[in-house]
Amino acid sequence: MKALLFLLAGALPASNVAQYEELLAKSQFSELEHQILQQSDYKQHGDILVIYAKALIAQQRLEDANTLLNFAVEQFPGNSELNYLAGLSKIRLASNGNVFSAKERAARGVELLQKAVIIKPDHYAARQALIDFYSVAPANAGGDKELALTMTEQLAKENPAQALLAQSRILLNEKKPAEALALLEQMIPDPPNARLLARKAQILNELEDYDGAFDNYKLAAEYATDLTDKYNALYHIGRLAVMADQDAMQGITALQQYLEFYSDSENKTLPWATLRLAQLMYRTGDNFEATLLVGSLTHARVADEEFNLILLSLLSALKAKDAPTVIEQPEAVTEPIQEKQEEKQDNGQDQAETKETKQEI
């Protein structure tokens, strides 16, 4: 009876789950962790453990996530999302960690992903993760390219859009971006899927078709139903407006939305987004706003040579134009910036600067 009551408690929604989800979406990880730990019974709620684990994985705190998820899958063995996140964290630890423990962790990670799919066959993130693992891992570590293709073919019978994501990812893993693009152009559904549009934009960017990448990121932002997908696309609209001389006003609007959404957060791409917006403001003649933005970056600690060279160049240009505010020289930087997301995620996300984002969790 006690065990049954515990399971029932885990199934009950906590009153502030929606608030936790909002903090997670906005990358306000410290506040999220603080609020969760203040809830004495958080370990009795599987949905809260899911949110906490996602936050830890997003911060690359993989060992902490692994410890939490070891407990979580034991307490809630029938929770497909917890099994998926546990498998994902172990595979990422295996790829980053000690060679002696990597094989064992990878095998356990695959088992957990498989369990997530058994519990919930339409858990497409888990199926995508399995296909990705089988397609990239060496055979002696559990990789199986034929199995990856077979799983993709099965996925095509159930969800063509998800299969297309998997097929294009396999081609990208094989360094075949032109073939991946051709596949997307031939098979992309109507109405389009935001993640497929973002994948297409990523490939077009890699192939230096910046006009096409810009247009597809705009469509991805328009069709996105997931907040992370939407704001990743908006960031790339702003980035391409600078890097590929695309529409400056659209880039400004996109970056302003991005910065507003992630204000007061721990999003590691915020300095880059701010710098890109400052560049666009300078290009369009708004030197006052550009100066304010640059001023907010003078104490940014971003360990990226390109970032700091652009910042210094923009500082010099603004001073030469008698910018109204005196700006300090930036401090030496030592801390690393976040690697690109895509696919943190797919929910990845092309992010030196474009290393943000989006894990598909």
FIVEXKE-679335 format. One record per residue (C-alpha): residue number from 1; x, y, z. Coordinates in Angstrom, 3 decimals, decimal comma. Example, Ala and Ser with C-alpha at 12.3 -4.5 7.8 and 13.67 -1.06 7.14 Angstrom:
+-----+----------+----------+----------+
!   n !       xx !       yy !       zz !
+-----+----------+----------+----------+
!   1 !   12,300 !   -4,500 !    7,800 !
!   2 !   13,670 !   -1,060 !    7,140 !
+-----+----------+----------+----------+
! end
This chain:
+-----+----------+----------+----------+
!   n !       xx !       yy !       zz !
+-----+----------+----------+----------+
!   1 !    0,000 !    0,000 !    0,000 !
!   2 !    2,814 !    2,389 !    0,849 !
!   3 !    4,421 !    1,793 !   -2,556 !
!   4 !    1,090 !    2,407 !   -4,285 !
!   5 !    0,596 !    5,696 !   -2,458 !
!   6 !    4,108 !    6,758 !   -3,422 !
!   7 !    3,425 !    6,039 !   -7,088 !
!   8 !    0,140 !    7,916 !   -6,936 !
!   9 !    1,911 !   10,891 !   -5,384 !
!  10 !    4,409 !   10,816 !   -8,235 !
!  11 !    1,613 !   10,940 !  -10,757 !
!  12 !   -0,084 !   13,975 !   -9,218 !
!  13 !    0,802 !   17,278 !  -10,872 !
!  14 !    2,551 !   19,769 !   -8,623 !
!  15 !    0,789 !   23,123 !   -8,468 !
!  16 !    3,830 !   25,000 !   -9,745 !
!  17 !    4,934 !   22,676 !  -12,554 !
!  18 !    3,899 !   25,286 !  -15,141 !
!  19 !    6,115 !   27,840 !  -13,425 !
!  20 !    9,047 !   25,422 !  -13,461 !
!  21 !    8,496 !   24,746 !  -17,167 !
!  22 !    8,551 !   28,489 !  -17,893 !
!  23 !   11,820 !   28,920 !  -15,983 !
!  24 !   13,299 !   26,002 !  -17,936 !
!  25 !   12,182 !   27,433 !  -21,285 !
!  26 !   13,778 !   30,777 !  -20,408 !
!  27 !   17,058 !   29,167 !  -19,253 !
!  28 !   16,642 !   30,555 !  -15,734 !
!  29 !   18,354 !   27,514 !  -14,314 !
!  30 !   19,563 !   28,831 !  -10,953 !
!  31 !   16,147 !   30,124 !   -9,999 !
!  32 !   14,545 !   26,911 !  -11,217 !
!  33 !   16,872 !   24,761 !   -9,135 !
!  34 !   16,356 !   26,986 !   -6,111 !
!  35 !   12,569 !   26,725 !   -6,347 !
!  36 !   12,594 !   22,971 !   -6,900 !
!  37 !   14,891 !   22,319 !   -3,950 !
!  38 !   12,625 !   24,443 !   -1,757 !
!  39 !    9,821 !   21,961 !   -2,472 !
!  40 !   10,508 !   19,261 !    0,093 !
!  41 !    8,600 !   16,563 !   -1,763 !
!  42 !    9,966 !   17,207 !   -5,256 !
!  43 !   11,437 !   13,704 !   -5,458 !
!  44 !    7,932 !   12,310 !   -5,205 !
!  45 !    6,873 !   13,967 !   -8,458 !
!  46 !    8,081 !   12,452 !  -11,717 !
!  47 !    7,119 !   15,539 !  -13,741 !
!  48 !    9,286 !   17,757 !  -11,546 !
!  49 !   12,211 !   15,345 !  -11,819 !
!  50 !   11,861 !   15,534 !  -15,616 !
!  51 !   12,144 !   19,327 !  -15,534 !
!  52 !   15,084 !   19,263 !  -13,111 !
!  53 !   16,923 !   16,690 !  -15,217 !
!  54 !   16,373 !   18,706 !  -18,401 !
!  55 !   17,826 !   21,780 !  -16,688 !
!  56 !   20,919 !   19,865 !  -15,571 !
!  57 !   21,462 !   18,409 !  -19,051 !
!  58 !   21,011 !   21,841 !  -20,660 !
!  59 !   23,796 !   23,160 !  -18,403 !
!  60 !   26,046 !   20,204 !  -19,305 !
!  61 !   25,938 !   19,060 !  -15,671 !
!  62 !   25,797 !   15,515 !  -16,921 !
!  63 !   27,118 !   13,765 !  -13,801 !
!  64 !   24,554 !   15,572 !  -11,652 !
!  65 !   21,849 !   14,665 !  -14,154 !
!  66 !   23,003 !   11,051 !  -14,187 !
!  67 !   22,839 !   10,821 !  -10,386 !
!  68 !   19,368 !   12,358 !  -10,298 !
!  69 !   18,088 !   10,156 !  -13,114 !
!  70 !   19,479 !    6,951 !  -11,589 !
!  71 !   17,210 !    7,669 !   -8,640 !
!  72 !   14,315 !    8,837 !  -10,819 !
!  73 !   14,082 !    5,766 !  -13,068 !
!  74 !   14,217 !    3,521 !  -10,006 !
!  75 !   11,351 !    5,405 !   -8,382 !
!  76 !    9,315 !    5,832 !  -11,589 !
!  77 !   10,267 !    2,914 !  -13,856 !
!  78 !    7,190 !    3,436 !  -16,028 !
!  79 !    7,962 !    7,066 !  -16,857 !
!  80 !    9,078 !    7,121 !  -20,504 !
!  81 !   10,522 !   10,645 !  -20,347 !
!  82 !   12,716 !    9,876 !  -17,346 !
!  83 !   14,010 !    6,733 !  -19,067 !
!  84 !   14,725 !    8,766 !  -22,200 !
!  85 !   16,590 !   11,481 !  -20,306 !
!  86 !   18,540 !    8,883 !  -18,321 !
!  87 !   19,581 !    7,155 !  -21,533 !
!  88 !   20,505 !   10,443 !  -23,169 !
!  89 !   22,668 !   11,564 !  -20,243 !
!  90 !   24,536 !    8,248 !  -20,118 !
!  91 !   25,277 !    8,269 !  -23,846 !
!  92 !   26,567 !   11,833 !  -23,627 !
!  93 !   28,705 !   10,933 !  -20,632 !
!  94 !   30,031 !    7,956 !  -22,572 !
!  95 !   31,019 !   10,149 !  -25,514 !
!  96 !   32,766 !   12,673 !  -23,257 !
!  97 !   34,185 !   10,476 !  -20,552 !
!  98 !   36,587 !    7,787 !  -19,471 !
!  99 !   37,232 !    5,204 !  -22,184 !
! 100 !   37,012 !    2,381 !  -19,624 !
! 101 !   33,491 !    3,299 !  -18,522 !
! 102 !   32,262 !    4,629 !  -21,870 !
! 103 !   31,184 !    1,307 !  -23,376 !
! 104 !   29,261 !    0,250 !  -20,278 !
! 105 !   27,552 !    3,621 !  -19,973 !
! 106 !   26,651 !    3,682 !  -23,655 !
! 107 !   25,135 !    0,200 !  -23,433 !
! 108 !   23,097 !    1,177 !  -20,395 !
! 109 !   22,029 !    4,374 !  -22,141 !
! 110 !   20,772 !    2,415 !  -25,142 !
! 111 !   18,831 !    0,081 !  -22,847 !
! 112 !   17,102 !    3,053 !  -21,219 !
! 113 !   16,239 !    4,616 !  -24,583 !
! 114 !   14,809 !    1,304 !  -25,727 !
! 115 !   12,758 !    1,094 !  -22,546 !
! 116 !   11,412 !    4,607 !  -23,144 !
! 117 !   10,207 !    3,490 !  -26,581 !
! 118 !    8,663 !    0,285 !  -25,198 !
! 119 !    6,724 !    2,328 !  -22,644 !
! 120 !    5,721 !    4,954 !  -25,195 !
! 121 !    6,179 !    3,858 !  -28,827 !
! 122 !    5,525 !    7,380 !  -30,113 !
! 123 !    8,346 !    8,858 !  -28,006 !
! 124 !   10,038 !   10,185 !  -31,126 !
! 125 !   12,883 !   11,936 !  -29,339 !
! 126 !   13,968 !    8,579 !  -27,900 !
! 127 !   13,665 !    6,904 !  -31,295 !
! 128 !   15,683 !    9,692 !  -32,914 !
! 129 !   18,355 !    9,329 !  -30,226 !
! 130 !   18,598 !    5,588 !  -30,846 !
! 131 !   18,885 !    6,045 !  -34,609 !
! 132 !   21,533 !    8,707 !  -34,132 !
! 133 !   23,524 !    6,489 !  -31,771 !
! 134 !   23,417 !    3,462 !  -34,067 !
! 135 !   24,430 !    5,578 !  -37,071 !
! 136 !   27,468 !    7,280 !  -35,482 !
! 137 !   28,818 !    4,901 !  -32,836 !
! 138 !   31,604 !    2,512 !  -33,905 !
! 139 !   30,590 !   -1,125 !  -34,190 !
! 140 !   32,681 !   -2,141 !  -31,168 !
! 141 !   30,752 !    0,377 !  -29,066 !
! 142 !   27,311 !   -0,763 !  -30,193 !
! 143 !   26,928 !    1,121 !  -33,466 !
! 144 !   24,933 !   -0,521 !  -36,230 !
! 145 !   24,298 !    1,471 !  -39,408 !
! 146 !   22,006 !   -1,177 !  -40,876 !
! 147 !   19,864 !   -1,121 !  -37,748 !
! 148 !   19,709 !    2,672 !  -37,911 !
! 149 !   18,399 !    2,472 !  -41,480 !
! 150 !   15,886 !   -0,231 !  -40,566 !
! 151 !   14,584 !    1,874 !  -37,672 !
! 152 !   14,303 !    4,875 !  -39,967 !
! 153 !   12,292 !    2,855 !  -42,487 !
! 154 !    9,935 !    1,762 !  -39,723 !
! 155 !    9,609 !    5,335 !  -38,555 !
! 156 !    8,659 !    6,404 !  -42,083 !
! 157 !    5,586 !    4,173 !  -41,919 !
! 158 !    4,400 !    5,871 !  -38,746 !
! 159 !    5,562 !    9,473 !  -38,929 !
! 160 !    7,115 !   10,697 !  -42,224 !
! 161 !    8,285 !   14,007 !  -40,757 !
! 162 !   10,193 !   12,262 !  -37,959 !
! 163 !   11,661 !    9,829 !  -40,463 !
! 164 !   12,818 !   12,728 !  -42,610 !
! 165 !   14,577 !   14,266 !  -39,621 !
! 166 !   16,323 !   10,959 !  -38,979 !
! 167 !   17,253 !   10,390 !  -42,635 !
! 168 !   18,690 !   13,880 !  -43,027 !
! 169 !   20,635 !   13,511 !  -39,792 !
! 170 !   22,166 !   10,242 !  -40,967 !
! 171 !   23,272 !   11,919 !  -44,202 !
! 172 !   24,774 !   14,823 !  -42,266 !
! 173 !   26,610 !   12,365 !  -40,017 !
! 174 !   28,039 !   10,883 !  -43,216 !
! 175 !   29,138 !   14,357 !  -44,406 !
! 176 !   26,594 !   14,454 !  -47,235 !
! 177 !   24,856 !   17,839 !  -46,793 !
! 178 !   23,891 !   18,184 !  -50,472 !
! 179 !   22,114 !   14,830 !  -50,386 !
! 180 !   20,394 !   15,748 !  -47,128 !
! 181 !   19,197 !   19,004 !  -48,669 !
! 182 !   17,882 !   17,258 !  -51,777 !
! 183 !   15,966 !   14,823 !  -49,588 !
! 184 !   14,402 !   17,636 !  -47,574 !
! 185 !   13,432 !   19,613 !  -50,667 !
! 186 !   11,774 !   16,557 !  -52,146 !
! 187 !    9,994 !   15,280 !  -49,034 !
! 188 !    9,270 !   18,235 !  -46,734 !
! 189 !    5,544 !   18,216 !  -45,904 !
! 190 !    2,984 !   20,945 !  -46,449 !
! 191 !    2,370 !   22,613 !  -44,076 !
! 192 !    6,028 !   22,323 !  -43,109 !
! 193 !    7,436 !   21,134 !  -39,808 !
! 194 !    9,457 !   23,778 !  -37,920 !
! 195 !   12,304 !   21,402 !  -37,105 !
! 196 !   12,567 !   20,263 !  -40,699 !
! 197 !   12,692 !   23,916 !  -41,782 !
! 198 !   15,424 !   24,604 !  -39,228 !
! 199 !   17,346 !   21,527 !  -40,431 !
! 200 !   17,034 !   22,752 !  -44,025 !
! 201 !   18,208 !   26,226 !  -42,985 !
! 202 !   21,183 !   24,717 !  -41,160 !
! 203 !   22,222 !   22,808 !  -44,278 !
! 204 !   21,729 !   25,816 !  -46,561 !
! 205 !   23,897 !   27,851 !  -44,201 !
! 206 !   26,596 !   25,157 !  -44,347 !
! 207 !   26,398 !   25,221 !  -48,150 !
! 208 !   26,671 !   29,056 !  -48,084 !
! 209 !   23,208 !   29,647 !  -49,521 !
! 210 !   22,536 !   32,409 !  -47,006 !
! 211 !   19,436 !   33,807 !  -48,683 !
! 212 !   17,818 !   30,384 !  -48,520 !
! 213 !   18,949 !   29,830 !  -44,931 !
! 214 !   17,531 !   33,206 !  -43,886 !
! 215 !   14,157 !   32,493 !  -45,495 !
! 216 !   13,911 !   29,040 !  -43,949 !
! 217 !   14,774 !   30,267 !  -40,466 !
! 218 !   11,977 !   32,832 !  -40,842 !
! 219 !    9,569 !   30,046 !  -41,740 !
! 220 !   10,851 !   27,909 !  -38,865 !
! 221 !   10,137 !   30,723 !  -36,402 !
! 222 !    6,674 !   31,153 !  -37,892 !
! 223 !    5,719 !   27,470 !  -37,708 !
! 224 !    7,406 !   26,620 !  -34,397 !
! 225 !    5,158 !   25,332 !  -31,652 !
! 226 !    8,040 !   24,828 !  -29,219 !
! 227 !    9,514 !   27,963 !  -27,628 !
! 228 !   13,098 !   26,747 !  -27,884 !
! 229 !   12,660 !   26,019 !  -31,590 !
! 230 !   11,148 !   29,458 !  -32,159 !
! 231 !   13,854 !   31,428 !  -30,385 !
! 232 !   16,696 !   29,396 !  -31,874 !
! 233 !   15,321 !   30,323 !  -35,305 !
! 234 !   15,010 !   33,986 !  -34,318 !
! 235 !   18,622 !   34,016 !  -33,175 !
! 236 !   19,806 !   32,683 !  -36,517 !
! 237 !   17,739 !   35,266 !  -38,371 !
! 238 !   19,658 !   37,955 !  -36,495 !
! 239 !   23,001 !   36,221 !  -36,957 !
! 240 !   22,532 !   35,902 !  -40,712 !
! 241 !   21,381 !   39,514 !  -40,970 !
! 242 !   24,897 !   40,413 !  -39,782 !
! 243 !   27,039 !   37,644 !  -41,215 !
! 244 !   25,390 !   37,381 !  -44,635 !
! 245 !   24,101 !   40,931 !  -45,072 !
! 246 !   20,447 !   39,923 !  -44,880 !
! 247 !   17,550 !   42,250 !  -44,034 !
! 248 !   18,804 !   44,363 !  -41,111 !
! 249 !   15,392 !   45,384 !  -39,786 !
! 250 !   14,163 !   41,798 !  -39,683 !
! 251 !   17,373 !   40,851 !  -37,927 !
! 252 !   16,905 !   43,619 !  -35,370 !
! 253 !   13,337 !   42,576 !  -34,637 !
! 254 !   14,328 !   38,917 !  -34,266 !
! 255 !   17,214 !   39,648 !  -31,894 !
! 256 !   15,145 !   42,059 !  -29,808 !
! 257 !   12,558 !   39,326 !  -29,315 !
! 258 !   15,293 !   36,837 !  -28,476 !
! 259 !   16,915 !   39,115 !  -25,893 !
! 260 !   13,584 !   40,016 !  -24,334 !
! 261 !   12,598 !   36,380 !  -23,921 !
! 262 !   15,937 !   35,346 !  -22,407 !
! 263 !   16,527 !   38,469 !  -20,286 !
! 264 !   17,939 !   37,684 !  -16,817 !
! 265 !   18,669 !   34,116 !  -17,882 !
! 266 !   21,709 !   31,867 !  -18,097 !
! 267 !   21,445 !   31,435 !  -21,850 !
! 268 !   25,091 !   31,278 !  -22,972 !
! 269 !   24,317 !   32,848 !  -26,360 !
! 270 !   23,050 !   36,129 !  -24,911 !
! 271 !   26,396 !   37,960 !  -25,331 !
! 272 !   26,534 !   36,975 !  -28,998 !
! 273 !   22,913 !   38,004 !  -29,550 !
! 274 !   23,604 !   41,365 !  -27,896 !
! 275 !   26,729 !   41,915 !  -29,976 !
! 276 !   24,959 !   41,032 !  -33,214 !
! 277 !   22,124 !   43,417 !  -32,375 !
! 278 !   24,668 !   46,169 !  -31,665 !
! 279 !   26,254 !   45,548 !  -35,066 !
! 280 !   22,879 !   45,864 !  -36,780 !
! 281 !   22,063 !   49,046 !  -34,875 !
! 282 !   25,385 !   50,518 !  -35,941 !
! 283 !   24,766 !   49,482 !  -39,552 !
! 284 !   21,369 !   51,191 !  -39,570 !
! 285 !   22,763 !   54,381 !  -37,999 !
! 286 !   21,405 !   54,004 !  -34,465 !
! 287 !   24,721 !   54,687 !  -32,775 !
! 288 !   23,122 !   55,564 !  -29,453 !
! 289 !   21,434 !   52,175 !  -29,095 !
! 290 !   24,538 !   50,414 !  -30,415 !
! 291 !   26,597 !   52,148 !  -27,739 !
! 292 !   24,205 !   51,093 !  -24,988 !
! 293 !   24,343 !   47,493 !  -26,154 !
! 294 !   28,128 !   47,482 !  -26,403 !
! 295 !   28,313 !   49,074 !  -22,967 !
! 296 !   26,384 !   46,137 !  -21,533 !
! 297 !   29,073 !   43,799 !  -22,888 !
! 298 !   32,185 !   45,485 !  -21,510 !
! 299 !   32,284 !   43,087 !  -18,559 !
! 300 !   31,145 !   40,027 !  -20,494 !
! 301 !   33,453 !   37,108 !  -19,955 !
! 302 !   33,385 !   35,236 !  -23,247 !
! 303 !   36,418 !   33,130 !  -24,110 !
! 304 !   36,136 !   33,533 !  -27,841 !
! 305 !   38,724 !   35,506 !  -29,812 !
! 306 !   36,309 !   36,384 !  -32,597 !
! 307 !   33,762 !   37,772 !  -30,146 !
! 308 !   36,310 !   40,028 !  -28,483 !
! 309 !   37,804 !   41,249 !  -31,756 !
! 310 !   34,337 !   42,226 !  -33,012 !
! 311 !   33,552 !   43,918 !  -29,723 !
! 312 !   36,790 !   45,951 !  -29,787 !
! 313 !   36,272 !   46,883 !  -33,433 !
! 314 !   32,732 !   48,070 !  -32,753 !
! 315 !   33,903 !   50,040 !  -29,712 !
! 316 !   36,502 !   51,804 !  -31,841 !
! 317 !   34,017 !   52,549 !  -34,603 !
! 318 !   31,503 !   54,015 !  -32,172 !
! 319 !   34,124 !   56,160 !  -30,454 !
! 320 !   35,245 !   57,437 !  -33,835 !
! 321 !   31,691 !   58,606 !  -34,437 !
! 322 !   31,591 !   60,403 !  -31,076 !
! 323 !   29,234 !   57,969 !  -29,431 !
! 324 !   27,401 !   59,697 !  -26,579 !
! 325 !   28,485 !   57,252 !  -23,882 !
! 326 !   32,039 !   56,536 !  -22,724 !
! 327 !   32,649 !   52,820 !  -22,912 !
! 328 !   35,254 !   50,888 !  -20,908 !
! 329 !   37,615 !   48,443 !  -22,582 !
! 330 !   36,446 !   44,864 !  -22,011 !
! 331 !   38,207 !   42,732 !  -19,453 !
! 332 !   40,289 !   39,730 !  -20,408 !
! 333 !   38,030 !   36,772 !  -20,766 !
! 334 !   38,595 !   33,293 !  -19,477 !
! 335 !   35,310 !   31,472 !  -19,328 !
! 336 !   34,085 !   29,208 !  -22,112 !
! 337 !   31,003 !   29,889 !  -24,169 !
! 338 !   28,326 !   27,333 !  -24,840 !
! 339 !   28,659 !   24,965 !  -27,768 !
! 340 !   25,938 !   24,979 !  -30,355 !
! 341 !   22,815 !   23,457 !  -29,728 !
! 342 !   21,315 !   21,744 !  -32,166 !
! 343 !   20,728 !   19,077 !  -32,246 !
! 344 !   21,228 !   20,871 !  -28,690 !
! 345 !   18,401 !   20,516 !  -29,909 !
! 346 !   18,418 !   18,837 !  -33,442 !
! 347 !   15,990 !   20,666 !  -30,461 !
! 348 !   19,444 !   20,579 !  -32,399 !
! 349 !   20,521 !   23,469 !  -32,980 !
! 350 !   24,662 !   25,326 !  -35,833 !
! 351 !   25,469 !   27,618 !  -32,895 !
! 352 !   32,166 !   29,775 !  -32,488 !
! 353 !   29,132 !   31,803 !  -31,938 !
! 354 !   26,548 !   29,530 !  -33,428 !
! 355 !   27,273 !   26,964 !  -30,769 !
! 356 !   24,138 !   27,387 !  -28,804 !
! 357 !   21,587 !   25,592 !  -28,315 !
! 358 !   19,064 !   23,279 !  -28,383 !
! 359 !   19,238 !   19,959 !  -27,105 !
! 360 !   16,502 !   17,792 !  -28,139 !
! 361 !   15,184 !   16,954 !  -24,819 !
+-----+----------+----------+----------+
! end
